[in-house]
Amino acid sequence: MSSSADSTGTSGSPGLARSRNARGEGGRLRTEILEAMLRLIADEERMSPIPLSLREVAKEANITPPAIYQHFPDKETLGRTAMHCLFDRLLEQMDQAAQDAASLRPAARFAAVAHSYCDFAQQNPAGFRLIFTVSPEAVGDDGANSGDVAERWRVAVTWLAEEGMRLTMAPREAALSLWSAVHGRLMLDLSVRDVWPQGGVHEFIDDLTRSVVDVG
């Protein structure tokens, strides 16, 4: 494999060529490949099958297919890395919401995290569906990413308990119940909104929060 094939290529547009990365900029190429994969995942018309072919990813990144092998040995590894990246972005969004709401009352902090979870799903519908429908074995982390999301929900429920949460379950079980309620309502909103008009998922979160917190 020649060095030129590793770092340059042509795009789908005739006459356009990607410039060669300077020495020490291999990390930039890896990022560009990963971002290309994420753009393809976000485009539902190009989502089937997943993982997409490396040729499609190379075309999207404006490089030749052999260049991908410098950073990803196969399409499965690239797909897993993309899903890890999506999980990381979801966690960052939830953590930022928790930080921004740190000065609010506990129930409002819980609602802020739940809203951020739904915001991410609405902003990244294809990627969100993917990370929660692919098996942990396919992601290659034995459920570590989804476990991190579960931990954010567990912590958020402990905030609700500070305001007199009515549920009699332990925080772990209560977190699963509330997460399931929000996630299920969110998926309905994403899939049957046009068939079964209903209130928005964010209104549902506010109602749910009020329903489990004793404000009397």
N, C-alpha and C positions, 0 to 999 in steps of 0.2 A: 504494500500500500504506500503510495508516494506521499510525501509531505504536503504537496499541493492539493491532493485529493482529500487530505485530512482537514484542510482549513478553508478551502474555497469551493465555490459551486455556482450554479446558475439557478435563478428562480424560474417560476412558471412563465414569466414575462420575457420574451425574446430580447436579447441584447443587454439584460441586466445581470451583473455579476456581483457577488458578495466579496468585499475586500478581505484580504488575508489578515488574521489576527496577528498583532505584534507579539514578539517574544514575551512570554509571561502572562498572556491574556487568554489562555485556554479556559480559565474559569468563566470568562465572558461568553465564550462559545457554548459552554455547558448550560449557562443561564438562558441563552437564546434558544437552545434546543428545547429546554424545559418549558419556556414561555410559549414556544410554538405548539408544543403538545397541549398545553393548557388552553390555548386559543381554539385548537381543534376540538377539545372536549366541550368547550363552551358552545360550539356550533353543532346543534343537535342534528342537522342534516348530514353532517360528516362524522357522526358519532358511532356509526355501526359498520363493521364490528369494532369493539374495543378489546385490547389495544389496537389502535390504528396501525397501518403499515408504516415502517420506517421511511419508505419512499415518500409517503404523504407528509410526514413530519419534516423530512429534509426539504421538500418543496416549500412548505410553510415557512421554514427557517431560512430559506434562500441559500442552501448549502447542498453539497452532494451527499448521498446516503452514507458513503464510507466515513465521512467526518463524524457521524454520530457515534461510531464504535470507539472513538477515543475516550468517550465519557460514559456510554451506556452499552453494555455488551449485547443486549438484545431488547426487543420491544417490550417484553414483560418487565424488565428492570426499569425502563423508561416509564411505563405505565404505573408501576408501583411508586416510583419517585414522584410522579405527578399527583397521585392520590395523597401521598404524605404531605405534599405542598399544599393541597387543598385543605387537609385537616389542620395544618399549621395556620393557615389564613383564617379558618373558622375560629380556632382557639385564640388567635391574636385579637380578633374582633370581639369575642366574648370577654377577654381579659381587659381590653380597652374600655368596654362598656362598664365593667365592674369598677375600674379605676375612675372613670368619669363620674360615676354615681356614688363614690365612696362617702360623700358627705350627706347623702340622702337617707331617709328612714329605711330600715331593712327591707320592707316590702317593696319599696320603690327600686331598691338595688336589685332585688330578685327580678322584678319586671324588666329592668333595663337589660339584664343579661338575656332574658328570654326574648326580648325584642331584637337584640343583636343577633341571636341565633336565627330568627326568622328573616331579618334583614339580609344576612348572608345567603340564605336559601333563595330569597327572591332576587338577589343580585346575581347569583350563580346557580340557576335552577338545574342545569344539566350536570354540573360538577357535584352539586349537593346530592342529587339522586344517585349519582355514581358511587360516592364514598359510603353511602348508607345501604347500597344494594349489593356491592361486591363483598365476598366473604373475607374475613380477617386473614385467612390463609393466602388469598390472592394478593392482599395488600402486603403480606409478608412481615407482619409485626405481631401476630398472635393477639390482635385486638387492642394493642397499646394505644393507638390513636383514639378509637372510640372510648376506651377507658379514660383517657384524658378529658374527653368531652363529658363523660359521666361524672367525673370528679368536679367539674365546674358546676354541674347541676346540683350535686350533693352539697357543695359549699353554699350555693345560692339558697337552697332549702333551709340550711341552718340559719340564714338571715331571717327567713319567714318565721322560724320557730321563736326568734327573739320578739316577735310581735304577737305571739299567741296563736300559732298555727293550729287549726282545729283538727287536722288529721292526727290519728292516734298511732301512725306508723313511725318507725325509726327514720332518721334522716335519709339513710340509703334507700329504703323502700319508698319513702315519700318522694324522693328525687326521681326514682324510676317512674312512679305514677304520674308526676307532673310533667316530666320530660316526654313521656309517652303521649300525654294529652296534647301538649303543644306540638309535638312532632306529627302526630296523627292529624290534628286539625290543619297543620301547615300543608301536609301532603294532599289533603282533600282540597285545600285552597288552590294548590298548584295543578291538580288534575281534573276536578269536577266543578270548578267555579262557574263555567259557562252553562253547565247542565243543571246545577243545583245552586242558584244564587244564594249567598249567605253573607253574614257580616264578615268583615276582614279578620285575619288572624291576629292582628294587633289589638283589636277590640276584644277578641277572645282572651288574650293574655291578661288584659286589664280586668276583665270580668272574673277570670280564674283566680287571679291574685286576690281580689276582694272576697271571693268565695271561700278561701282557705285561711284567711287571716281574721282573727277576732278583733274587730275595731270597736267593739262595744265598751 
